[in-house]
Amino acid sequence: MTPRDRDRYRQKLLERREGLLRDVAHVRAEMAGLAEQREPEFEEQAGDDRATQVLDRLDAREQVELELVEAALARLDDGRFGTCAACQKPIAVRRLTALPWTPYCRDCAEAVERGTSAGEEPEARPAPLPPDYALLTGSELEAAIREHLHEDGRVDMDELRIVCRGAVVHLEGVLPSAAERQILLHTLTDVMGLANVVDRLRISEVPWEREDRTADNLAAEQKPWDQAVGSEDIVEATEDGADFMAPDRPVPDEE
C-alpha cells in the first residue's frame, strides 16, 4: 500500500469518526430531552420509554462503529491496515474502500456473522436442487420425498424424520436395517438427484418400542402359520405343548 493510499484511507476514517461523534452527541441530547419532557400519563410515558430504547440502541451501534474506526486508525499507524485480523490475508481493495474500518476480509466477516470462528475455511456451498425441486420450499420438498418413499414402499418410515433446510436434506431417526438405509440414500441421491444429504440415522433391528406396538398388537400381527395349532384331545395337547380346544359337540366313545 502506497503512502498516498494510506493518507486517503486515513482521511476517510477521520471524517467517519467526526461524523459518528456528532451523531452520538446528538442522540445523547435527544435522550436527555426526552427524560426532561416526560409526562405523568401512562401512555405518554410508555411512548417515551420506547423512543428512549430505540435511541439507546442507535447510540450503542454507533459506539461500536466508532471503536472500529479508532482501531483501524491504530492499524494504519503500526502497518497492519489492510490485512485481515483473522486469516492474515489482504483485504480486497473494493471492500476497504467501502468499509475502511473493517478488520476482516469478506469470508472471515461472514464466518463471524454465522457464529463460527473467523479464519476457518468457509464451508462449501450446497449443490443446487434439481430443476424438478428447485422452486419447492423446505416443507414442500419434505412432502415430495415422503411421497416418493411411500410409493416405493421399501423403506420403513415409521421412525424416519426428514427435515429440509434450503437445498440440504437432513435424515434423523431409526431404520430397522442397514439395507434400508442404503436404499434410502440411493433413492435420494441417485433417483431424486438430491446431492446434499446429511445422514444422522441409527440402525436398530429390535421392534419399535411404541404404544401402538404393544405385546397384544404384536401377537395380533402374527401370521396364521406362526400360531400354535390347538387340539381337542387334552392328553395330546399336553404332550405336544399345543393349546387345548374344547370340542363344541360330544366326543363319540371309542369302540
Buried (B, 14 or more C-beta within 10 A) or exposed (E): BEEEEBEBBBEBBEEBBEBBEEBBEBBEEBBEEBEEEEEEEEEEEEBBEEEBEEBEEBBEEBEEBBEBBEBBBEBBEEEBBBBBBBBEEEBEEEBBEEBBBBBBBBBBBBBBEEEEEBBEEEEEEBEEBEEEBEEBEBEEBBBBBEEBBEEEEEBBBEBBEBBBEEBBBBBBEBBBEEEBBEBBBEBBBEEBEBBBBEEEBEEEEEEEEEEEEEEEEEEEEEEEEEEEEEBEBEEEBEEEEBEEEEEEEEEEEEE
